[in-house]
Amino acid sequence: MKYSRYTLLLAGVLALSGCATMNGDQCATSDWVAVGYEDGSRGATSDRFGEYRKACAKHGISPDFRAYQSGRRDGLVEYCRPSRGFQLGASGGRYNGVCDVALEPEFLDAYRVGSELHRLRSNVSGADAAIASRQRRIESNDELIGEKEALLIGEEATVEERVLLLADLKRLAEEQGELEAEIDALLADRARHEAELRDYESTLTAYGY
């Protein structure tokens, strides 16, 4: 089925907007088959039409439900391909149960494969983020240590202040040691996650990805 450039562009704009707000002209002139096709090809649920109906009701216009559903069914055929299922899972997307019973099994198989890939990648990126966070804290503590050491050897610090500075330096030194130990553990975790990811990626060819 072919759709005009205008109607597909309109449907694309509505999709990118993330909501179903439409003005009166759009409600009156939209090709609802094309709008339905665009929504279906993105895996939108049937609730989407309810949003259009609510928006257009403000202008006294009723969207064409049958046309929309016809387009959406065609769009879902495009969406419910295994390759799209894999892409959805690999990107961490959520499947909303929109595929026909005849298409869903293969779609879900591919979706689970992609979701596992996303999980393994997230493990690596999570470890990286945790390591970077601790490294920033170490750098911040290094600056504090330098500042406190400068105050400690300065001539203006009182005896009481020097005692407090020494206590702070001891605490910071202990915290640095703890952070370094945490980084060592996280580096080991990351290496394990990376190995798991490599192993899994090497098996993806068996799934055709």
C-alpha positions as CSV (number, residue, x, y, z in Angstrom):
1,M,0.0,0.0,0.0
2,K,1.4,3.4,-1.0
3,Y,1.0,6.6,1.0
4,S,1.5,10.2,0.0
5,R,4.7,12.0,1.1
6,Y,2.5,14.5,3.0
7,T,0.5,11.9,5.0
8,L,3.6,9.9,5.9
9,L,5.4,13.1,7.0
10,L,2.4,14.1,9.1
11,A,2.3,10.7,10.7
12,G,6.1,10.9,11.4
13,V,5.7,14.3,13.0
14,L,3.0,12.9,15.3
15,A,5.2,10.0,16.2
16,L,8.2,12.1,17.0
17,S,6.0,14.5,19.1
18,G,5.4,11.7,21.6
19,C,1.7,12.7,22.0
20,A,-1.4,12.8,19.8
21,T,-2.0,16.5,19.9
22,M,-3.6,17.5,16.6
23,N,-5.1,20.8,15.3
24,G,-8.4,21.0,13.4
25,D,-6.8,20.9,10.0
26,Q,-4.8,17.8,10.8
27,C,-7.8,16.1,12.2
28,A,-9.8,16.9,9.1
29,T,-7.2,16.1,6.4
30,S,-5.2,13.3,7.9
31,D,-5.0,10.0,5.9
32,W,-5.9,7.8,8.9
33,V,-4.7,4.7,7.0
34,A,-1.2,6.3,6.8
35,V,-1.3,7.5,10.4
36,G,-2.3,3.9,11.5
37,Y,0.5,2.4,9.4
38,E,3.1,4.7,11.0
39,D,1.9,3.9,14.5
40,G,1.8,0.2,13.7
41,S,5.3,0.2,12.3
42,R,6.5,1.7,15.6
43,G,4.7,-0.9,17.7
44,A,2.2,1.6,19.1
45,T,-0.8,0.1,21.0
46,S,-4.4,0.6,20.0
47,D,-4.6,3.1,22.9
48,R,-3.0,5.6,20.5
49,F,-6.2,6.0,18.5
50,G,-8.0,7.0,21.7
51,E,-5.5,9.9,22.0
52,Y,-6.3,11.0,18.5
53,R,-10.0,10.7,19.1
54,K,-9.7,12.8,22.3
55,A,-7.6,15.5,20.5
56,C,-9.9,15.7,17.5
57,A,-13.1,15.8,19.6
58,K,-12.0,19.3,20.6
59,H,-12.5,20.3,17.0
60,G,-15.7,18.4,16.5
61,I,-14.1,15.8,14.3
62,S,-14.1,12.0,14.6
63,P,-11.1,10.1,13.3
64,D,-11.7,7.2,10.9
65,F,-11.2,4.2,13.2
66,R,-11.6,1.5,10.5
67,A,-9.1,3.3,8.2
68,Y,-6.7,3.7,11.2
69,Q,-6.9,0.1,12.2
70,S,-6.4,-1.1,8.6
71,G,-3.2,0.9,8.3
72,R,-2.1,-0.1,11.8
73,R,-2.5,-3.8,10.9
74,D,-0.2,-3.3,7.9
75,G,2.3,-1.4,10.0
76,L,2.4,-4.1,12.6
77,V,3.4,-6.7,10.0
78,E,6.4,-4.5,9.3
79,Y,7.1,-4.0,13.1
80,C,6.7,-7.6,14.1
81,R,9.6,-8.9,12.1
82,P,12.3,-10.8,14.1
83,S,14.9,-8.3,13.1
84,R,12.8,-5.5,14.7
85,G,12.3,-7.6,17.7
86,F,16.1,-8.0,18.1
87,Q,16.6,-4.3,17.6
88,L,14.0,-3.5,20.2
89,G,15.5,-5.8,22.8
90,A,19.1,-4.7,22.1
91,S,18.1,-1.0,22.6
92,G,16.4,-1.8,25.9
93,G,13.0,-1.1,24.5
94,R,9.7,-2.4,25.9
95,Y,7.5,-4.8,24.0
96,N,3.8,-4.0,24.5
97,G,2.3,-7.2,23.2
98,V,1.0,-5.8,19.9
99,C,2.1,-8.6,17.5
100,D,-0.4,-11.0,16.0
101,V,-0.3,-14.5,17.5
102,A,1.1,-15.8,14.2
103,L,4.0,-13.4,14.2
104,E,4.7,-13.1,17.9
105,P,6.7,-16.3,18.7
106,E,9.6,-15.4,16.3
107,F,9.4,-11.8,17.3
108,L,9.7,-12.6,20.9
109,D,12.5,-15.1,20.4
110,A,14.5,-12.4,18.7
111,Y,13.5,-9.8,21.3
112,R,14.8,-12.0,24.1
113,V,18.1,-12.4,22.2
114,G,18.4,-8.7,21.9
115,S,17.4,-8.1,25.5
116,E,20.1,-10.4,26.7
117,L,22.6,-8.5,24.6
118,H,21.4,-5.2,26.1
119,R,21.7,-6.7,29.6
120,L,25.3,-7.8,29.1
121,R,26.2,-4.4,27.5
122,S,24.6,-2.7,30.5
123,N,26.7,-4.7,32.9
124,V,29.9,-3.4,31.2
125,S,28.7,0.2,31.0
126,G,27.5,0.0,34.6
127,A,30.9,-1.2,35.7
128,D,32.6,1.6,33.7
129,A,30.3,4.2,35.3
130,A,31.0,2.9,38.8
131,I,34.8,2.9,38.2
132,A,34.6,6.5,36.8
133,S,32.6,7.6,39.8
134,R,35.2,6.3,42.2
135,Q,38.0,7.7,40.2
136,R,36.4,11.2,40.4
137,R,36.1,10.8,44.2
138,I,39.8,9.9,44.4
139,E,40.7,13.0,42.4
140,S,38.5,15.2,44.6
141,N,40.0,13.7,47.7
142,D,43.5,14.2,46.3
143,E,42.7,17.9,46.0
144,L,41.3,18.0,49.6
145,I,44.4,16.2,50.9
146,G,46.7,18.8,49.2
147,E,44.7,21.7,50.7
148,K,44.7,20.2,54.2
149,E,48.4,19.4,54.0
150,A,49.2,22.9,53.0
151,L,47.2,24.2,56.0
152,L,48.9,21.7,58.3
153,I,52.4,23.0,57.5
154,G,51.3,26.6,57.4
155,E,52.2,28.9,60.2
156,E,48.7,30.1,60.9
157,A,47.1,26.8,62.1
158,T,46.6,26.5,65.8
159,V,47.3,23.3,67.7
160,E,43.6,22.4,67.7
161,E,43.3,23.0,64.0
162,R,46.3,20.8,63.3
163,V,44.8,18.0,65.3
164,L,41.6,18.3,63.3
165,L,43.6,18.5,60.0
166,L,45.5,15.3,60.9
167,A,42.2,13.6,61.7
168,D,40.8,14.7,58.3
169,L,43.9,13.5,56.5
170,K,43.7,10.1,58.2
171,R,40.1,9.8,57.2
172,L,40.7,10.8,53.6
173,A,43.7,8.4,53.4
174,E,41.5,5.5,54.6
175,E,38.7,6.5,52.2
176,Q,41.3,6.6,49.3
177,G,42.3,3.1,50.2
178,E,38.7,1.9,50.2
179,L,38.0,3.5,46.9
180,E,41.1,1.9,45.3
181,A,40.0,-1.5,46.6
182,E,36.6,-0.9,45.2
183,I,38.0,0.0,41.8
184,D,40.1,-3.1,41.8
185,A,37.0,-5.2,42.5
186,L,35.1,-3.3,39.8
187,L,37.9,-3.8,37.3
188,A,37.6,-7.5,37.9
189,D,33.8,-7.3,37.5
190,R,34.2,-5.4,34.2
191,A,36.7,-7.9,32.8
192,R,34.2,-10.7,33.6
193,H,31.3,-8.8,32.1
194,E,33.3,-8.0,29.0
195,A,34.2,-11.7,28.6
196,E,30.5,-12.7,29.0
197,L,29.6,-10.0,26.4
198,R,32.2,-11.3,23.9
199,D,31.1,-14.9,24.3
200,Y,27.5,-13.9,23.8
201,E,28.3,-11.8,20.8
202,S,30.2,-14.7,19.2
203,T,27.0,-16.8,19.4
204,L,24.8,-14.2,17.8
205,T,25.7,-15.5,14.3
206,A,23.9,-18.7,15.2
207,Y,20.7,-16.6,15.5
208,G,21.4,-14.8,12.2
209,Y,22.4,-11.4,13.8
